[in-house]
Amino acid sequence: MTEERKEVQGESIVLIDGVCHLCQGIVRFIIPRDPKAHFKFASLQSDAARELLKAGGLPEQQLDTVVLIENGKYYTKSAAVLRIARRLRFPWPAAYVFILIPGSLRNAMYRIVARNRYRWFGRDEQCLLPTPDMKRRFL
């Protein structure tokens, strides 16, 4: 186990599509609402994310969903988003009530956004370059 792996063990890790403007916006949304720095981040295109996806039995090229790794469990799509929201500063934990909606319905909506995210929000040619302040939150 590398030193980096030991450091993030027990933390919640969010894997995002690093070239997607919506996904980059999600990171920029989470950080100020997570003052205790519960979440660390990695681009799905990174070696660290590929290693984590492989360890979780997910496809290493899984670029169409946000992935949350929490206490050794992997959450994707709407479940990941809602579990992230419940750890943020008030009022965002209230969004967790949507977990009561069947996953098939929540994920149908998620897939529509995921499928159209580049067209609606845009994309970059390379992954998000975090600011020096954000950099400490990235793997």
N, C-alpha and C positions, 0 to 999 in steps of 0.2 A: 504494500500500500504506500503510495507516495505521500510526501508531506502535505501536498495540496489536498489530497483526498481526506486525510485526517482532519484538516482544518475545516472542511465543509460538512463533515459527518455530523448529523443531528440538525443541520440547518435545512430550511426549505429552499429548494432550488427551482427557479422558473426558467424553462428553456423556451426561447422565442425565435421566430424567423428573423434573423438579423438584418435582412434587406427590406423587410416590409415596414412601411411607414406606420401602419396601424399597430404593429407589434412594438415598434420603437416607441410609439406614443404610450402604449401600455406600460412600458418600463418607466417612462417619464411620469406617468400617472401614479404608479405604485410607490416609487422612491419617497416623495414627500409625504405620503400617507402611511408610511411604514417607518416611523421615527426610531423604533427599536431595532431596525435592520434585520427583521426576521428572514427576509428574502435575499438570496444571492441570484445572479443571473448568468446565463450563457446563451450565446447564439447557437441555434440548431446546426449551423454550418461549422461550428468549432470542433476541434478534436475532443475537448472535454465533454461536449454534449453527445457526440457520437459514442464515446465510452460509456456515458451514463445511460443512453438509450439501449445500447447493447446489454448492459448489466440488467436493465429492466425488462429485457425481452421485447423491446419495441424496435421497429425498423429504423436503421441508422439514418435513413434519408427521410424521416418523418418530418416534413416541412409544413404540413397543412394544419397543424394544431399547436396550441400552447401546451406545454407539459409541465406539471408541477410534481416535484418529488418531495415527499413529506414523510418523515419517519420510515423511510425505506419503501413507501408505497408510491406508485405512479398514477397520476390523474391526468386525463386529457380532456380536451374540448370544454364543454360547459361545466363539467364537474371541477376542472382545474380553475376556471375563472371564478366560480362561486366560492371555492375553498380559499382562493387568494383574497377575494373581497371580505370574507369573514375575519381575516387577520389584519385588515387595515383599520385606520382610525375611523371613528364614528363620522358619518352615518353609514358607511359602506358595509359593515357587517349585516345590516338589515337586508341586503340583497340576497343573503343566504336563504331566505324564505323560498326563493325560486327553486331550491333543491327539491321541493315538494312536487314540482311539475315532473312528470315522467321523463326520464333521460332521453328517450327516443324523440320526444317533442323538442326538448331543449337543444339536443344535438342537431336536429333538422335545421333549426334557426342558425345554430353555430356554423353548420356546413355552408349555408347560403352566404354568410358573411365571409367565411374562409375562402370559398371559391371565387369571390369577387373582390377580395381585399386589395389586390394590386391595382385593379381597374378603378376602384372607388377611392383608395387612399394613396396609391403610388408605391414605388419601390426604388431602391438605390442599386447601384451596380456593385457596391461592397457593403459589408456589414456596418452597423452602427459603431461609430467611434465614440466611446463614452468620454465625458468630461473628466478632468482629474478627480473631481469630487465623486462622480459616479463610478469611477474605475475600481475603487475598493470593493464594490458590490458585485463585480464580475469575476467569473472563474477564469 
